[in-house]
Amino acid sequence: MKKVLSPVCRAFWHPVVEGLENIPADGPAIIASNHLSALDSAFIALASDRRVTFLAKSEYFNTPGLRGLAGKLFVAATGQISVDRNNQRKAGAALRAGVHALGQGELLGIFPEGTRSPDGRLYRGRSGVTRLAMATGAPVIPVGLVGTFQVLPLDRRLPRSGRVYLRFGTPLRFPIMPEEGAGAAQREATDQIMKAIQELSGQCQADMYADRFKASLGLAGQRATSD
């Protein structure tokens, strides 16, 4: 898949990649990135020398039509973990699957915002990324994507050409601690991760969750609220 997509990616978006040396050559690690476009996971996967397993929204696994088929092919080829964001129990199972993947020494990708930015701003991070880090001791590599919002914003179906930047930052490490009673520490660590992402991406920050902001706007019905 990489051999097919890499030339296309270079031809249309001329990606500039910085900081790849921050990804360890082996062993568990978490890539935590801002989320601006449906192409973000593909850009990260193509940039990394290691295979990246992403926590992917369940809609990629069951959306009908050509869009659904493309999503299914991508997740099947890259071994993604399905996350049902509307089901607390299933979301917990996805986090446990993420812990297992890290226990196997895998490189795990996650978008802490939980959904794509509707307007290019960086929204508040969910604590799942920190829960994974504190459960396993895996380092968190912040990533700032620049230009992917212009290439494929939320309201556009087909991508434009343009320049894309991927900036991999210095790994962040957090102490292993039990889940119970760790809420304040998880929130503080998540905010630290989001600050590192913002410094790499240069985005304006919004002190709210992206999914709640989308819901408040009622963006284009299902398309806006399910992405």
C-alpha positions, 0 to 999 in steps of 0.5 A, a space after each residue: 500500500 505504501 508503494 502505491 500511495 507514496 508517489 501520489 502523496 509526493 506528487 500532489 502534496 509535496 510533504 515536508 517531514 521534520 523530526 522523524 528521528 523522534 520516533 524510536 526504531 522499535 518498542 512501544 510509542 504513541 503518536 499523538 497528532 492534531 486532526 484536521 483532515 480525513 487524510 491525516 492518518 495516511 500522511 502520518 503512516 506514509 511518513 513513518 518508517 514503522 507501521 502505525 496502528 491507529 485508533 480509528 472511528 467505527 464509521 470507517 468500518 461500516 460506512 456504505 458506498 465508495 467512501 466506506 469501501 475506501 475506509 475499509 481497505 485502509 483500515 484492513 491494510 493498516 490494522 486499525 482498531 475500531 473505536 465507537 465514540 458513542 458507546 462507552 463500553 466499546 470505547 473502553 474495549 478499544 483502549 484496552 486493545 490499544 494497551 495490548 498493541 503497545 504491550 506488543 511493542 507497536 507504534 500506536 497513533 491517536 488523535 486526542 481531539 477525538 474528531 476532525 477540527 471543523 475550522 482549523 483550530 486545535 481543540 481540547 484533548 480527550 484523556 485517552 492518550 494519557 490513559 494509554 501512556 500511564 497504563 503502559 509507560 510508552 512515550 508520547 510523540 506529539 505531532 503537528 500537521 500543517 496544511 491538511 485542513 486546506 487540502 481536505 477540510 471537513 466540508 469537502 469530499 475531494 482533496 486539493 493539491 497543496 503543501 503539507 508539513 508533518 512535525 514530529 516533536 520530542 517524546 513526552 514521558 509520564 509515570 505509570 499509575 493506576 487508573 483509579 484516582 488519576 483523573 487530575 494527573 491525566 487531565 494535566 498530562 493531556 493538556 501538556 500533550 496538546 500544548 506540545 502539539 500546538 507549538 508544532 502546528 502553530 494553531 490557535 487553540 479553542 478551550 472546548 471539545 471539538 465534537 461539542 462545538 460541532 454539535 452546537 453549530 449543527 454542521 451539515 447534519 450527519 457529515 459534521 457530527 459523525 466525523 
